[in-house]
Amino acid sequence: MKHFELSEFDSPDKVGSGENMLPSFLEKIDLARDISQVPYKINSGYRTKDHNQAINGSSISSSHLIGVACDIHCTDSHSRERIVYGLIKAGFTRIGIAKTFIHADTDSSKNPALWLY
């Protein structure tokens, strides 16, 4: 990857768990970062079941559990616009926008969606 270290996607409770991220997801998020031209700080990548439960993540269907999702830290409108632009141009069709982060996933078991938290 050009813009990331695999460890940026580790679950906080398991060093090395970023290796569970799907390679095609990592290629796509790296492309999105390249297009966006703003830094991405990964708040959450892969999650173990225990960590996902501890933060009240979706217990059954969280895309983080299967290594096809990440949350990108974002608190200003310029970065938010650039990140969303990059994600869309890179082919992401599942994007969630919150006040302090942007969720992106490539979970093929779910319908394309754009949502607000």
C-alpha positions as CSV (number, residue, x, y, z in Angstrom):
1,M,0.0,0.0,0.0
2,K,1.2,3.5,-0.8
3,H,-0.6,5.4,2.0
4,F,-1.1,3.0,4.9
5,E,0.7,0.5,7.2
6,L,-1.3,-2.7,7.8
7,S,-1.1,-2.0,11.5
8,E,-3.4,1.1,11.1
9,F,-6.2,-1.4,10.5
10,D,-5.5,-3.5,13.7
11,S,-8.3,-4.1,16.2
12,P,-7.1,-2.3,19.4
13,D,-7.2,-5.6,21.3
14,K,-5.2,-7.7,18.8
15,V,-1.9,-6.6,17.4
16,G,-1.4,-7.8,13.8
17,S,-5.2,-8.3,13.2
18,G,-5.0,-5.8,10.3
19,E,-3.8,-8.8,8.3
20,N,-7.4,-9.9,8.3
21,M,-8.4,-7.0,6.0
22,L,-9.4,-8.2,2.6
23,P,-6.6,-7.2,0.1
24,S,-9.1,-5.8,-2.4
25,F,-10.5,-3.5,0.2
26,L,-7.0,-2.2,1.1
27,E,-6.3,-1.6,-2.6
28,K,-9.5,0.4,-2.9
29,I,-9.0,2.5,0.2
30,D,-5.5,3.2,-0.9
31,L,-6.8,4.4,-4.2
32,A,-9.4,6.6,-2.5
33,R,-6.7,8.2,-0.4
34,D,-4.7,8.9,-3.5
35,I,-7.7,10.5,-5.2
36,S,-8.7,12.5,-2.1
37,Q,-5.3,14.1,-1.6
38,V,-5.8,14.6,2.1
39,P,-4.5,12.3,4.9
40,Y,-6.6,9.5,6.2
41,K,-6.4,8.6,9.9
42,I,-8.0,5.2,10.4
43,N,-10.2,5.2,13.6
44,S,-11.3,1.6,13.1
45,G,-10.5,-1.1,10.6
46,Y,-10.7,-4.8,11.4
47,R,-12.5,-5.5,14.7
48,T,-12.4,-8.7,16.8
49,K,-15.8,-9.8,18.1
50,D,-14.8,-8.8,21.6
51,H,-13.8,-5.3,20.6
52,N,-16.9,-4.9,18.3
53,Q,-19.1,-5.9,21.3
54,A,-17.2,-3.5,23.7
55,I,-17.9,-0.5,21.4
56,N,-21.5,-1.6,20.7
57,G,-20.9,-2.3,17.1
58,S,-23.4,-4.2,15.0
59,S,-23.1,-7.7,16.6
60,I,-24.0,-9.8,13.6
61,S,-23.6,-7.8,10.5
62,S,-20.6,-5.4,11.1
63,S,-18.5,-5.3,8.0
64,H,-15.5,-4.6,10.3
65,L,-15.7,-8.2,11.5
66,I,-14.9,-9.5,8.1
67,G,-12.2,-7.0,7.1
68,V,-14.1,-5.0,4.5
69,A,-14.7,-1.7,6.4
70,C,-13.0,1.2,8.0
71,D,-13.9,4.4,9.8
72,I,-11.8,7.4,8.7
73,H,-11.3,10.3,11.2
74,C,-12.8,13.6,9.9
75,T,-13.9,16.7,11.6
76,D,-13.9,19.5,9.0
77,S,-16.0,20.0,5.9
78,H,-13.1,20.4,3.5
79,S,-11.6,17.0,4.4
80,R,-15.0,15.4,4.5
81,E,-15.7,16.5,1.0
82,R,-12.3,15.3,-0.3
83,I,-12.6,12.0,1.5
84,V,-16.2,11.3,0.2
85,Y,-15.1,12.4,-3.3
86,G,-12.2,10.0,-3.2
87,L,-14.3,7.1,-1.9
88,I,-16.9,7.5,-4.6
89,K,-14.3,7.9,-7.4
90,A,-12.5,4.8,-6.1
91,G,-15.8,2.8,-6.4
92,F,-17.1,2.6,-2.8
93,T,-20.9,2.3,-2.8
94,R,-21.4,2.1,1.0
95,I,-20.5,5.3,2.8
96,G,-21.7,6.5,6.2
97,I,-21.0,10.1,7.3
98,A,-20.8,11.1,11.0
99,K,-19.7,14.2,12.7
100,T,-16.2,12.9,13.5
101,F,-15.7,10.0,11.0
102,I,-16.6,8.6,7.6
103,H,-17.4,4.9,7.3
104,A,-16.5,3.1,4.1
105,D,-17.1,-0.6,3.3
106,T,-17.2,-3.0,0.4
107,D,-19.5,-5.6,1.9
108,S,-21.0,-7.4,-1.1
109,S,-23.7,-8.9,1.1
110,K,-25.3,-5.5,1.7
111,N,-27.0,-3.0,-0.7
112,P,-25.3,0.2,-1.8
113,A,-26.1,3.0,0.5
114,L,-25.1,6.5,1.7
115,W,-26.2,7.3,5.2
116,L,-25.8,9.8,8.1
117,Y,-25.1,8.7,11.7
